[in-house]
Structure formats: C-alpha cells, structure tokens
Amino acid sequence: MTPDRLPQIGVLVMEYGEPTTLADIVPYLTAHYHGYPPSPQDIASLRERCQRVWSGDSGSSAARRFVIALANELLQRYGERFQVVLGARHWHPTVADALAHLVRGGIQHVVVLPLTPIASHMSLRSYQETLDRARETLDRPVQLHLIAEWPELPGYVSTVTTNAIIALERLAGDERHNVALLAIAHSVAESARKPEADYQWRLRRMMQQLVATLGCAAGYLAYYSAEGPGQWLGPDVLVALEEIARAGFRHVLAVPINAVYDNVEVCYELDVRMAERAAALGLKYARSAIPNAAPALIADLATLVADATSVLDTAG
C-alpha cells in the first residue's frame, strides 16, 4: 500500500476535563459525580478556585490548545494521515463523543494518548474503563491502542527541566545550593490490594534527577487533590512546605512533574494554596511553568503517536 493510500488513523487525546465558565460548574460536578447533584459546599469551593485561577468568570482550555498544536505537527509531517480529537472523562467533548466522531468519519484504528506522562494503576484503570464504556456505544468496532504512559519522553523531561532552571534562576540566582526543590503530583488512592509503589518510584526518580541537574540542596515529593474515602498518597503539599520550613530552608522551588497543561486544579495548588502557605511560613517561593504546548514536547509526542501506529493492524 502506497503512503498516500494508507488508511487514516485517529488520535484520541484523553484529558480529565474542567469547566471554562462559572455556568459550567454545576453540570461539570454532576458529571464528575456520575449524575449525582453536587453539594452547595462543593459548588462554592470550585467556584472560588476557578475565579482565583481565572481572575474572572471564565477561562480558556489549555488542553484544546495542546491538541491543536499536536494536530498541526502531525499534519506538517504526515499530511492527512492522522485525525486528532480531544475527549474528556468528565466534561465535553466526552471520550465517547470524540470516539464516535472518529468512527463516523470511517476511521477504524485509533491511538489513545492520555495527557499523563507517569501513570498510576488508578489512572490506567479509569482510562480503560472510560474507553470500554465508550466502545459499547459505537455503531461499529474500532481498534484501539492505548499509550499507557511516557515518563521518559525526551521532550517532556527536557521541557520540565528547562522550566525548572528558569524558575530557579528567578528564585535564587547563584544561591541554588540553599534551595529545596518540591516536586508535586496528583495523589491517588491505594491499598494493600492495589498498591501504587511504581507510581511513587517513578515520581521520586524524576524528582531526584531534577535535584541533581539543578544542584538544589534537597528534594521533596508531595501530592495534591487527595479526595474521597480510603488511603491516598501523601504527604500533602502543604505538609511538605511545613517540613521544608522546619528543616531551615528559606527558598523553595515547586515543580509540577506530572502535569502537562495548565488547569484549574494544579494552578490553584501552585499559585494560591502553596504560594499562600509558603508566604505564611516565611519561605521565598517560586514555581516552574507547566509544559503546555512546548515545541520539544509536541514534536516528541508526534513521533510517539506515529510509532504507535506500527502495532495497529492496518492491513485491511
């Protein structure tokens, strides 16, 4: 089969989803709670977070900008070979709607790319369950290939490292040997039956690599957004800041090591919750930028997607 007659491949970029206006908050939370109405407290909490991050009543979708950049990169390299869509687990467009859109266009093979470089068992289960439910709604079968994670993708690692170096220079200049680096990631639930040791190990290894590369005095790993029943990974980011202050550090650099694009959840942690606690503790605080559609990251993800097509059965 000649290159110009290769069947088109779908690329489903999966995100969690979030509201982009205050009017979205109630329907978003209802979807997040699987149809159960949110409490007034939950509505007020998310409303306050959104307004603090947006500095107003609406925001924009960094995930959509990310997908546009990836689609453009693939288009420049491979022409019309790939069709890229965004699907959210808890908002619009849903994963089911995005997958149905691809199938209606005649696509039979789809590469699924979650925007999570380092996957936990909990997140992988959620991705697979979401895909399974979406598949059940389709009019005809489709072959899926899930890229489970990409923790060592050079474009991601280099972008996180570069952003951390820039923030460190702004924070401490030549005094980096007096800086504590605080790597943060989303918490997940775990149990003896469903441990998350691999997730923690990958996060800790990345934190240690950053400390060595940047020359910081110490490295800490902490988590945010522990919610729901059961045991969740810790310590919380605020507990870690208190530990850093007790250890005698006066400079702290926060680095989100598993966040790909700006969103309300992580930006609220970095720019409101952590910044305010650091100030109260007398810590000089800075945080590194989230990669978003950094050219090096987009380029390497395009290569990753193209390489993944080799496992798809396109002979028919």
N, C-alpha and C positions, 0 to 999 in steps of 0.2 A: 504493500500500500504506500503510495507516494505521500510525502509530508503534507501536501496541500489537500489530500483527501482523508487525512486522519480524522476519526470521529472526535467531536468536541467534548471536552472534559469539563465537568462542573467543579467549582471550588466553593465549598460551603465554609465560610469563616464563622466560627461559633463564639459568641460572647454571652455574658451573663444578662445584660440588658439593664437599662436605667431610665428614669423619666427625664424629659428635657424641658418640661414646663411644670408649673405648680398644678395645673389641671390634670396632669398625668399621674399624680402621686397616689390617689385612691385606687384607680384601676391598676396601676403598677403593683401596689402592695397586695391587692386582691389576687392578681395573677401569681405573685410570689408566694402567697399563702394557699395556692391551689384552689382558689374560688371562695375561701373564707374571708369575710369582711375584716379589714384591719381595725384595731382599736384606735380611739381618739389619740392616745398617747403615741402610738406608732406613727400615725399621720403627722402629728405635731413634730415629732423627732425628725422624720425625714424631711419635712418642710423646712425646718430650721437648718438642717445640714445642706440642703440644696441651695437655700438662699445665701448661706455663708460662702459656699464654694462659688456659686454663680455671681455673687454680688448683685443679685437682682432676682427676677421672677422666671427666668428661663436660661437655659444653657445650650450648648451645641454638642453634637455627638462626635467625639474623637474617634470612636470605633468606625463610624462611617467614613471619616476622612482616611483612616488607615486602610480600609477596604478599597477605596478609590485609588490610593497610591499603589497598592498591590496589583489591582486590576490593570492599571496603566503600565506598570513594569512588565507584567506578563504579556500585555498587548504589544509593547515595543519589541519584546524578544521573540514571541511566538505567533504574532498575528492574532487571528480569531480562534486559536486553539483552545483557549480557556474562557469560561464564563464564570465570573466571580460574584457571589452574593453573600450578604450578611444575614445571619439568623441568631436570634436571641432566645435564651432559655426561658426568660421571664418577661419578655416585652415584645414589641413589634419592630420589624417583622419577626415572627416566631421561626424557630428552626423548621417546623412543619410547613409553614407558608413558603419559606425560602426553598426548601427541598422540592415542594410541589411545583414551584415556579420553574425550576430546572427541568423537572420531568416533563412538564407541559411543553417545554421547548425541544423535547426529543432527546434530552441527554440521558444516557444510560449508565454513566460512570462518574462518580463524584469523589473528589478528595476532600476530606473534612479536616479543617485546621482550627483547633481551639486556640484562643489567644491566651494560653497559659504555658509558658516555657517549661516550668517544672511542675509536673502533675502529681497530685496526691491520689491515693486509692479512692478517696471520697469523690474527687472531681471526675476521675475516669468513670466511676460508676454512674455519676449524674449525666455525663456526656452520653454514655452508651444507652442509658435508659431513655434519654431525650430522643436520641436517634431512632431507637426501637419504636417508640410511640409515633414518631413522625413517619416512619416507614409504613406503619399499619394503615395510615390514611391515604397512601398513594394509590393511584389508579393502576399502575403497573410497577413491576420490580425495578430496582436500581441497585447497582453495585457500589458499595461504599468502601473507602479506605480511610481509616482514622489515623492521623498523625498524632500519636498519643502525647508526645512531648518533644521539646527541642532545647534541652538545658545547656548544651554546649555549642549552639549555633554561633559561629564566629561573629556575625553581625550583631547579634544580641549582646554577647559578652563584651564586645568592644564598645558598643554604644553605652551600656551601663557603666563601664569603666571610665570612658571619656567624660560622661556626665558627672560622675563622682569626682573626678580630678578637677573639673571646672568648679564644682561647688566647694571642694576642699580649699582651693586657692582663694576663693572669695571668703571663706570662713577663717582660715588660719595662716595663709601665706606660707612662710617658711617654718611655722611652728607646728607642722603636722604631727611631729612626734609627741605632742601633747593632746592629740585629738582621739576621742573614742568614736569608732565607726559603729553605727547601729543599723544593721540590716533588718528590714521588716518584710513580712509576707503575710498572706491571708491565713488565719487559723482554720483548722479543720478538726472535726470530731474524730476521736479514735477510741479503741477499746482493745482488750486482750485478743479479741477475735478479729478485729480489724485494725491492726497497728499501722502507724504512719512513720515508721523508722526510716524508710528510704526517702520519703519526702523531707524529713528533717535533715538527713545526712546530706542530701543534695544542696539544700539551702545553706547549711553550715559550711559546706565546702566552698560554695561561691562567696560567702562572707569572708572566709579565711583567705581566699585568693585576692579579694579586694583589699583586705588589710595589708597583705604582703606587697601588693603592687603599689598602693598609695603610701605605704610607710606610716600608717597610723599606729598609735601606741597600743590599742586594744580593739577587739572586735566583739560585738554582742549581736545576738539574734533574738528577735521578738516578733510577736504576732498581733494582728488586729482582727476585729469583727468576729470574735468568738460569740456564738449565739445559739440558743436552743438548749435542750437537755443533754446530759451526758458530759463526758470529759473532753475538753478541747485543748489543743496545743497552746502552750504558754512559754514564757511569761507574756503578759500584755505589754504593749509598747510603753505605757505609762509607768509600769513597774520597772521596766528596763531603764527608763530615764532616771528614775529614783536611784536605782543601783549604780548607774554611772556617776551621779552626783555624789553618792556616798563614797565611791572609790576615789574621789578627789579630782576628777576631770572637770574642766571648765569649758571645754569645747566638745560638741557632739555633732557628727555628720550623719544624717538619716539617709539611707539608701534603699529605695523600694526595689527588691531584687526579683520579684516575680510578677510585677505589674507592667503591662505592655503599653497601655494608653491611659490618658487622663480620664478619670471617672470620679463621681461624687464620693464614693466610698473611700478610696485611697487618698484623694486630695483633702478630704475633711480630716483624715487621720494626720496627714503630714502638715497641713497648713493651719489647722485650727487646734485640734486636740493635742498633738505633740508640741506644736510651737508654743501654745499657751502654758503647758506644763513645764517645758524647758525654761521659759521666762520666769515662771514662779520659783523654779529651783536655782535660778541664777546661772543657768547654762547659756553660753553663746551657741546658737543653733543655726544650722543650715541644712537644707535637704537637696539632693540631686534631682535633676529633671527626669521625668519618665520618658522612655524612648520615643513613644508615638511613632510617626511615620519617618523615622530616621532613614536616610538613604541606604546605609550599610545593612540595616535590619531588613528593609523591604527587599533589597537585592538578594540577600541570602534566603529569605523566605520564598521568593520566587523560584530560586534554584531548588529548594526543598520540595516545593509543590511539584515542579517539573519532574524531579527524580522519583517522586512517589507514584507517578503515572506508570512507571515500569512494572508495578505489582498489579495493576489493573488488567483484567482480561479484555483487551480491545480488539481481539482477533475477529469478532463478529461485527 
